[in-house]
């Protein structure tokens, strides 16, 4: 069977032929290829000699492909376009592999209260690696080639991804130290009945409400005139900021509160906590291998999570 090289026309002539067929002009093709018109004419002649037939009709100031030339031009254009597309993809993949940047997706809350401080530690160790945070809670965002890793809260049963367990979560009351100074210490769960409770006005199915949390400890919060009314917030960050300002007691995920507690901005007024059925996971696409820097960051972040 003849080798592919023996079946193909001269490569240089093919490139010149494609330019002439596209411009319908030897002069325009020469200008694009940055060669002389005579060189273009010579390459077309070589190709015509290879086939033993004319590929163009020479008209006044332009050329027209013959039927055989038109058929060849269509095939050559498609073939070169495929090669150019494959070359672009090879370059793109190589540039992506060499890039020293990582894109991590997480909820705004998790990024603000846990991830940001850890990323600062990573950047101190690896200053040459840039990290971009994307605020998104959708697992589908991993389908984008721009997302390397994602932190998600759930049961770890997402499809199409690799899910590494980071840590579980405990739901517990928190407040500012000065709130206890102003309103007195709390001894047990029942004492929460006399506090200003901070609520999420709109919560998703993963959120634990005060009603659910109190009921788990056998406490029903009666709606009595002598009890403070609760404050409502439409997002978690506003709720936690209100707790830090001393406006009341909020429910918070233990992992998200740990840095605030360590800095003394929040305290646990009572020791009771409720375990969550959900956990935090670090996700990566099952269809795409992580680049070296992203793989290194994944291992580093999992170590940080396990240390926490």
N, C-alpha and C positions, 0 to 999 in steps of 0.2 A: 504494500500500500504506500503511495507516495507520501513523503513527509509534508507537513503543513507548510513549511517554508518553501518547498518546491511548487506548491499549488498557488501561493500568494503572488500577486504582482509586486514590483519593486516598491518598498515602503515609502521612500521619499516621493516617488511619483504619485502615489495614492494620496498623500497629504496635499500636494500641489493640485492634483485633479479635483479634490473636494473643494478647495478654495475657488478654483475657476468655475466649477459647476454652480457654486452658491452665488458668486458675483456675476456670472455670465460675462466675465471680462478677464483677459490676461493682465491688463494693466492694474485693475483693482486687486487681483489676487497677488500680483507682485508687490503692491504697496502693503498689503496685510502681512505678507511673509517676509517683507524687507529684503527682497532680492530683486534682481533685474527682470524686466519683461522677457528678455531673451532666455534667462534661466528657467522661467516658468514655461515658456514655449518648448524648451528642450525637454523638460520632464514630461510634458504632455505627449511629445513625440515618442519618447521612450516607452510610455505606457501604450500608446497606439501600436507601436511596433511589437510590443509584448503580445497584444491580442490579434494583431494583423488586420485591424480595421480602424476606421475613423470614429472617434468618440465625440467630436464637436464639428459643427458646421461653422466655418469662418465667415462671418458676415461683416458689414461695414460697422466698425467701432464696437462690435460685440460678437459673442459666440452663442450658439445654441447647441445643446446636447443632441446627438443622434438618438434614436430609440434605444440602442445598446448603451450609449453613454448615460441616458436618463436612468435606465435600470441599474447601472453600476453606481451612479451617483446616489441613488436612494439607499442602496445597500451599504455603501461606504460611509454615508452620513450617519446611518444608524449604528454601524460598527464603531466608528470613532467616538460617537456620543456615549456609547456604552463603556468604552475604554476610559474616556475622560471622567465619566461618573464614578467608575471603580477607582481611578486614581485619586479623585477628590475624597472618596471615602477612606482610602488608605491614609492619606495625609491627615484627614480629620481624626481618625482613630489614633494615629501616632502623636498628634498634637495633644489629644486628650490624655493619652498615657503619660506624656511628658509634663503636663501641666501640674504645677504645685498648688492646686487649690481644691477644696472640698466643699460640696454643697450639702448641708444638713437641713432636713425639714422637721419641724416640731410645732406644737401649739405655742402660741405666744406666752401662755402661762408657764409652761415647762421651760421654755427658753429663758424667760426672765428670772425664774426662781430657782432653777437648778443648773441648766446647761451653760449659761453665760460664764459663770465663775469657773467652771471646769474648762471651758474653751480657753479662757485666759491662761490657765496653767499649761495647757497644751501648747499655746502659742509661745509661752516663755521657753519651752523646751525645744520647739521646732519653729523658730521665727520665719523660716523660709516658706512655710506652708500657709496659704491664705484660706480662711474658712468663711463661707457665706451661709447665713441663716435664712431659711425661707419659712415664713409663718403659714403653716398649713396642717390641718388635722386629717386630710384625706389620704388614705392609703394609695389611691390611684395615682397620686403625684409621683410615686416611684416609677411609674411607667415612662416618665420623662427622662431623657438622657441627661438632663441637667441635675437631677437629684441623685446623690450617691447613697446617702443614708437617711433614715427617718426614725424618729422616736414616736411610738404610738402607745396608747393606753387601751388595753383590752385583754382578751383571753389567749392571744398568741396563735389564733387559728385562721389568720388571713391567708388567702390563696395567692399563689404566684410570687411569694416573697420568702426570704430566709428571716426567721424571727428569733433573735437571741434575747433570752430573758435578762432583764437588767435588775429589777427589784419589785417587790410587792408594794402595797400601799396600806397605810393605816389612816383612818379618818378620825381626827381628834379636834377638840375645841382649842382655840388660841385667842389671845388678846394681848393688848399692850400692858406692860407692867403698871403704868399709871392708871389704867382702868381699875385694877384691883386696889390701888392706893386710894382711889376716889370712892369706890363702891364696896370695898371690903373683900376679904378673901373668900373663896368658895371651898367648901369641904367635900362635896360630893355632887353627883349628877342632879339630884333634886334641887340643889341651890341654883342651878341654871334657870329655874323658873322665875327668879327675881332679877335676871340680867337682861340687858339689851341684846337681843340676838340679831345677828346680821345674816340676811337671807339673799340667795340668788332669786331674782324675780323670774328668770327664764333659765331652766336647767335642762341638760340633756339626760338621756337614760342612764348615763354613767355617774350622774351626780347623786350624792347622798343628802337628802334634805334633813333639816333639824327634826321634823316630825318622825322620820324614819329612824334617825340616830337616837332620839330620846326614847322612842318606843322600844328599841332594842334593849334598853336598860330598865324597862318597866315604868317609864315616866310619861304621863300624859300632861302636856302643857295646857292647862285650862285657860280660857280667855277671860281673865278677871280684870276689873278696872284698876286694881292696884299693881298690876304687872306692867312693866315697860312695853311699849309697842315695838315690834321688830322693824328694822330698816331693810329696804329692798334695793338690790343693785342688779344691773343688767349684764354684768360680766364679772368674772372671778377676780381680775386684777383690781378693779375698783373696790370689791369686797375686802380683799386683803389690805389694800391701802387704808381703808376705813378702820380696820382692826388695828393697824400700826398707829393710826392717829388717836386711838383710844376711844373710838365711838361705840364699841361693843365687843361681843364675843362671836367669832366666826368659826365655821367648820373648815378644816384645811387638811389636805393630804400631808401626811407626815414627811414625805420626801421633799415636798415643795416648801414646807415650813422650816426645815432643819437649818438652813443658812440664816434665816431671820431669827430663829431661836438662839443659834450660836452667837449672833451679834447682839443679843439682848433686846432686839426690837419687838419680839413677841415672846410670850411665855405660855406654858400650859397651865391653866388655872386649876384643873383637876387631872388626875393621871389616867382616867378611863379613856379608852380608844376602841374603835370598831374596825375590825379587819375588812378590807375590801375584797371582793371576789375577782377584781381586775388587777392587772399588773402592768408595769412599763416594759416595753420591748424595743430593741434596736433592730430595725428592718433594713434589708438590702434586697435588691432585685434578684430573683432566682434565675433570670435570663441573661444577666450581664455580670461579668467578673469585675470585682472592684479594682480600681487602679491602685498602684502601690501606696500612695499617700493616704487614700481613703481606707485601704485595708489596715494600715498602721493606726489610723485614728480610731477605727472600729475596735481593735484590740485594746487600745489605750482607754477608750471610753468605757468598755465593758469592765476593765480592771477598776476604773474609778467607781463604777456603779457597785461592784461587788465589795469594794472597800467601804463604801457608804453603808 
